[in-house]
Amino acid sequence: MVFRVVLLGLAIDVGLVLAGVVEMRHGSFGMMTTAAWFASLWACFATTLNSSMAWLTNLRRRRILVAALFGALGGPAAYMAGERLGAVTLPHASWSLAVLSAEWALLTPLVVLIAARCSPRCGRRSGSLPVTPEPVSARATEARG
């Protein structure tokens, strides 16, 4: 799941740069370091989908709408924070934020659906055979009463 989200995120970031929505600052380390940094940010984001943001994957029917709203607000906020840190530039502030909001409103439900299909329960993908539990010893059963 993380690999899928990283590839999707890097493709999105490249598209945003090519469209002139954002400009990446490469600093003194060069473009490859910047790409690795953004890949690591996407990987970190992907790992939160089944942990701190698991509430998005557990919302059943309203999941897509809530995820879209969350993305429309949170995505541009993350890029604004990146701009304040000096990692990106939003060359056309209002237009860039509008495009980022629309993009994240579509992207967040997509990655939430990817995360929901790749469930962390028992370290398995949803729809696969369940992992059999370890046998309980007779002594532990007697102790419970």
PEKADA-V369952 format. One record per backbone hydrogen bond with DSSP energy under -0.5 kcal/mol. NH is the residue of the N-H (numbers start at 1). CO is the residue of the C=O. E is the energy in kcal/mol with one decimal. If there is no record, write none. Layout:
nh: {NH/NH}
co: {CO/CO}
e: {E/E}
//
This chain:
nh: {5/6/7/8/9/10/11/12/13/14/15/16/17/18/19/20/21/22/23/25/26/29/30/30/34/35/36/37/38/39/40/41/42/43/44/45/46/47/48/48/49/49/51/53/54/56/57/58/59/62/63/66/67/68/69/70/71/72/73/74/75/77/78/79/80/81/82/83/84/85/86/86/87/88/89/91/96/97/98/99/100/101/102/103/104/105/106/107/108/110/111/112/113/114/115/116/117/118/119/123/124/126/128/141/142/143/144/145/145}
co: {1/2/3/4/5/6/7/8/9/10/11/12/13/14/15/17/16/16/89/87/24/26/26/27/30/31/32/33/34/35/36/37/38/39/40/41/42/43/44/45/45/46/48/48/51/53/53/54/56/59/60/62/63/64/65/66/67/68/69/70/71/73/74/75/76/77/78/79/80/81/82/83/82/82/23/89/92/93/94/95/96/97/98/99/100/101/102/103/104/106/107/108/109/110/111/112/113/114/117/120/121/117/125/137/138/139/140/141/142}
e: {-2.3/-2.6/-2.4/-2.5/-3.0/-2.7/-2.1/-2.3/-2.8/-2.5/-2.2/-2.5/-2.2/-2.7/-2.1/-1.0/-2.2/-1.1/-2.4/-2.5/-0.6/-0.7/-0.7/-0.5/-1.5/-2.6/-2.3/-2.4/-2.5/-2.3/-2.1/-2.0/-2.2/-2.3/-2.5/-2.4/-2.5/-1.9/-0.9/-0.8/-0.6/-0.9/-1.3/-2.9/-1.6/-1.6/-0.7/-1.3/-0.8/-1.3/-0.9/-2.6/-2.6/-2.3/-2.2/-2.8/-2.7/-2.7/-1.6/-3.1/-2.3/-1.2/-2.0/-1.7/-2.4/-2.2/-2.2/-2.0/-2.1/-1.9/-0.6/-0.8/-2.6/-0.9/-2.3/-0.9/-4.0/-2.5/-2.1/-2.5/-2.7/-2.3/-2.2/-2.9/-2.7/-1.8/-1.2/-2.8/-2.3/-1.1/-2.5/-2.3/-2.3/-2.1/-2.4/-2.4/-1.7/-1.3/-0.8/-2.2/-1.4/-1.5/-1.8/-1.7/-2.3/-1.9/-1.1/-0.7/-0.7}
//
